Amino acid sequence: MGKEKNAAASASLPALLLRELFQARVYKRSQGRIARQVTWSAIFVVLLLIAFRMYERSSDPATMFGIPAAIVLLGGWITFRLVNTPTFADFLIAVEAEMNKVSWPSRGELWRALLVVLFSIAFLVVALYIFDAFWRLLLSVVGVI
């Protein structure tokens, strides 16, 4: 019985994907909005960069405007549908729920941590310079360099 359901589901998978692609509904509209918007925006910026690069490289007016516009429009719609696909949307909803559980540092804690990192890096830069100078001097005295 389980194999029959899996076979029926996989047989109609292209039909399900096509039906999902041509819907305009938003899955669980009020949940995970920020994660979905950020994900959509990041993918859309990549699409814009690809379209701009194609615009720069083409000389024919049809390919100069048509293909980049198609990439932006179709890619934007496919991306919108992707972030509203139930499995991916549930993942983004879970991501946003976990991000809300994180205890973010206060501004003072952030500045203290930043100063610790900057001083640690400065100390390591100085220490590595001293080690490098020592080994350079030692190897030049021995005659290796």
N, C-alpha and C positions, 0 to 999 in steps of 0.2 A: 504494500500500500504506500509506504514512504517513497519507494523508488518511482512509483507511478506519479506521485505529486511532484517529485524533483524533475522527472522527465517532462511533465506538462509545464512546469514553471520555466525550465530552460528552453523549451520549444517556443514559448511565447515571450521570451526575454527581449528580442528586438522590438516586438510590438509594444511591450511595456516601456522600453526606453524611448521609443518614438512618441508614445502617448504622454510620457512624463516631460519630454522636451517641448511639446506644444501646449502645455498648461501654463496658466499665469498665476496660479494660487501660491501662497506662501505657507510652507509647512510650519506649524506651531509658531504663529506670527509673533507672539509676545516673548518668546524664549530665545535666548542666545543672540539677540539682535546685534550687539556690539561685535561679537566674534564673527558673525556672518558678514557684517558690513566691512570689517577690516580685511577679512579674507577676500571678499569680492573686490575691494579697492586695490589690494596688492596684486591680484591677478589681472585686473583691468589696467593698472599702470604698466605691467609687463606687456600687455596687448598694445597699449598706446606706444610704447617704445619700439615694438616690432613694426607697427604700422608706420611710425615716423622713419625708421631705418629703411623700410621699403620705399617710402615716399622720396627719401634722399637719393636712393640708388637708381630709381627708374627715370627714364627720359620720355617715354610715351605717355601722353595725357591720360589714356584709358587705364594704364597700369599705375600711373602716378597717383590717381585719386580713387579709382574704383576698387582696387584690391585692398589698399589700406582701410578704406571705409568699410568694406565687407568684413575685414578682419576685426575691426573695432565693433561693428554692430553685431555680427554673428558671435564673436567671442564674448562680448558683453552679455548677450542673451544666454549663451551656453553656460557661462560662469554663474549668472543669476539662477539658472535652473540647477546647476551643480550644488550651490550652497543651500538650495531648498529641496534637494533630494533627501528623503527621510533618513537614510543611513548616515550620510555626511552631515546633515543638519543636526541629527542627534549627537554626533561626535562633537560638533562645534558648540552645542548647548552644554554638553558635559565639560568641555574646555572652559567655557565662561563660568560655569558653576565652580570649577576648581580654582579659577583665578580669583573669584570672589572670596574664597576661603583663605587666600594668602594674606599673611599679616605684613603689610608694607611698612618700611621704615619711615620714621618721621624725618623732617627736613634736617634736623640737627644730627640724627644718626647717620643720615646719608652723607652729610659733609664730613663727619668724623671718619667714616669708612673711606671716603674719597681721599682724605689726607693721609690715612694709613697706606692706602695703595700707592699714592704718588711718592711718599717718602720711601716705601719699600723698593719701588722701581728705581728711584734716584740712588739709593744705597747699592742696589745690585749693579747699576751702571758704573758707579765709582769702583766697586769691588772688582768687576770684570776688567775695567781699564787698568787697575793696579796689577792684576794677575797677568794681563797681556803685556804690560810694560816689563814686568819681572821676567817672564819667559822670553820676551824679545831680547832683553839685555843678556840673559844667561846664554841663549843660543848664539848671540853674536860674539860673546866672549869665547865660547867653545869653538866657534868658527863654522857653525852649521849654516847660518845665514849671513 
